[in-house]
């Protein structure tokens, strides 16, 4: 790595010649009008605008397709350096200070506009005027109008009109020949008036010379820099901007072989990975899963860390992308069966990656449709959820689980996630918001128990979930619990919550369970049916009709723990611990 301060004049010349270009992973130019004006103001005052980062072209490790910076003339030139960081600033400088064309930018509200930039000579040399106020942005017509275009407030559409308004066009400020020609025309227009000459000389010294000699720090990475290092360095220096993802780098690498990865991904996403759960899958998730699938199928060392994804071969992507897409679709259907219907309720988005890879590996011979295989996959999944094992170090766990589960399905030992999974009964009291994976998992288990709406008796399947506005609500209502002084840690925990429709929750209100249940019975819901509806949520009707909060908490906690033990295939230890006895009053 080398660092040096480079005159922007030299940088602009290299951009114009095509010596400096963009790698194909860089996004389009997005800076708005006010930000460009601020950048120009900083440069004319010799204020720092941040460093640029370049990568020497012809890196054997990183083969990027390249393109000219926006606004530069199309060129077949072979670049010497590629811009990794600083695209927005360099493009803004080039477009506003070098290009003869209007700058394509946008308003603060995001509307696309085209602008030329001028600097007011008198204001620029006045120390009392904020420099940004001296920078003027005018439409492509070079006329500023009002009253719906009927009144012209400013016209700089000819050089003479620029002279008259004492507005210097910034797109010639780095071209000494054009700037000198403009200066001669300006002096001639004002007939060499002494005050005008003195004013312009001050402008040249304070503004034009400042811009011509302005230097920008440039960090250059040499040809031996690895893809992983390029990605990491970019992330470190660009935390305030749009970060460079693994997907962007792989896209640029694949482009060298004329494969449009972004186009392929967008088509795949639009046609297959757009469901209620799969809409959360990112392009980088997909590449990670593809790397994991390809590595497993090759029967060698299995790994899917960042460096492995960056080294994914195009041939492997083309070989496995379609089957992996099917794997994701199978994973979504499996999650639907477990009553996880939308991405918001997905306990761990990260666990989708190994789940999709496992489903893809089990597609041959339709093994994934075999009930024994599917049940084992579900057991592994729930162990990951209730063991809360997918919060960190995920790449290592992805590998351990894919290799371990496949080995287990083929007659081997239990996979690490099943072995490691452990759920502490006291954890139930800590689960109070949907941010927790276990919290979401328990909600899914309640619906998996064929839970029914308290009033309509409809089962909470996918159709009702979407149609009835199913959400999580208190069973002993919040206001009622507060009024009775019940322990917050109990009444706001998952034990006192269940999925309910919007209309049913409104019917419940903030009264005692016995009161709202009596009200529901009056709506012609038979008591025996209502009892069954409550039982489908693991709620004891007798506890509710007697408003016995403490008995309700104990009974429901037991039911939830039984359900967790059932789906994980592991008994819940500690249900008779001293801590449980003290908090719940008895064993669970």
Phi, psi and omega in degrees: 000137177233149175233140175199152177271125185242132177302137180295336177299317178291321179297317181294322178296318180292324176295317181296323180280346183090008177290330175246122180225181180255141169288157187292348180282342182292138180286176176291167182281133189229003185294141181270172186302313183294326179290324177295317178300319178296320178297315179299316180300319180295316182295320181290349177251007181062032176275147178292142178239014179096165183268156171254153177236128180242153173241127178300136181286164182072032174288123183295332182275331186234095181265102183255138166286149186231164177209158180291154176292148184299131180100337178283152180295143178302136184213147174265014183297145176273121184290153173264329181219149177246140181279119174266320181219136181113008182304313185296317180292314182294321178294318179297317179295313181297313184294322185271335186245356182228327187280138176284350184266158176296145182279127175279111181220202180209162178282175178299335180270001176094004179283134182288135179218167174237134187221147165253150182244135179234160173234131180284116187300312183294315181293326184295330182261002179269111183296343181277349183260130175299132186301324180301327180292339179276347181268122184247133177252122181238152180298170181301331179287348184064029175227133174257124185238167175219182181052049178057038176088356184280337182243128178266114181271330178211136179227116176233035185285349175229162179300320180300321180287331172295316179300315184298322182269001180053046179244118182270128180286120185290339182285004174241005188295334180263001178254101187299325180294310181293322180295320179294318179298320179294320180301315180297317178296322181295312181296320180294319180300319182268011173055037174062028180302135187300316182295325178291319179296316180295319179298316182290323177298320176296321179296317179299315183291318187277328186247299186298313180295322179299314181292318182298329182258005182295134181241143181242130178296134180232126174259125181245124175266135185279178187293343184270002182293132182282162178299318180298319180293319178302314181296314183292316180298317180300315180298321182293321185268349188240031184296335180273352183248205178276116187288151179273119181265165174303321180301319181297318180293314180296323177302314181294323179293314180296330181297334178296337177256022177060034175248122182271089183297318181299318179296318179297316181296315182297323177292316180297318180294316181293326184267333188230323188255046182237015181287179184297334177258314187289349178293351180268350181289126179266167178299321179292323175303315183295318179295321177298315179296320180295319178298317180296316180296314181296318181296319180294317183294335180280353175064020178255212176290128182261124180203149178217037175288173184306316182296328179289319179295319179297335180262010177301130181277145178302320180299322179290320178299313181295329181285323190250350186298318183292315180293327177293321177301317176297324179298318177296319180295320176296321179298319179296318179295322178296320179291325174301317179300329180271011177066033168253109192256332184225158183299330179300329183263007179286120183304309177228118174294328182294330182289347176298328184296302178294329178297315179295320179295317178298317179297321179295318180294335183262007177292318180303132181070011180053036179300328181295341178272350178290127186299322180294316179297313182297319180296324178291322176298318179295322179298314177301317183299311183291331175295322176295322181290306187278344169278351181049055189258359184251032180271339182203170179048045190290323183301320178294319180291324176307310183295311181302321183285316180297312179294315183293316181293317179297320177296318179296316180295337179263018174102006182272196182284166177299142178290160186301321182296322177291319180295317185282339187298133179208134178235120179276126181306327180293343180298333180304323182286339181273346183275098185235355178216160184287001177290338182277138178296317181295324177300310179297323180298317181294321177300319179295321180295324178297315179290329178294338178280017180060040179299144184240154177294140184299329186259307184280337183077005180288139177289144183276071176268188184299320182297310181293324181304317182280322188282326189259005179064047181297130175212178186264128183221162179286147176272304165276108190306150184303309182296323178296315181298319178297317182295332180270352178074027180291157181296120181305320184298337179267309188288339178259009179274171179301336182298326183259025181229153180202158177285129180221155176286159181301316183292322179292320179296324177294324179294325181294313180066219183238030184257176180297148179306320182299324181288313182286332176290322177296322179295320179293321178299324180294341178277025177066038170258116181301143183300321179295322178293316180299321177299318178293319180299316179295319181298329179293346176256009184063040178247128178275118183296325180298320178297321182285319181293333178264000182054037181271089185298314184294319178294320178303313182300314180296310183298318182287324177300319179297316181298318180295317180295323177298319181293319178297317179298323182292314184283333179271344182069022182227130178295149179271110179277156178089008181290342179247021182289161179299323180296318178294315180300319182292319185278322184260348180087351178195176181283157178255000000 
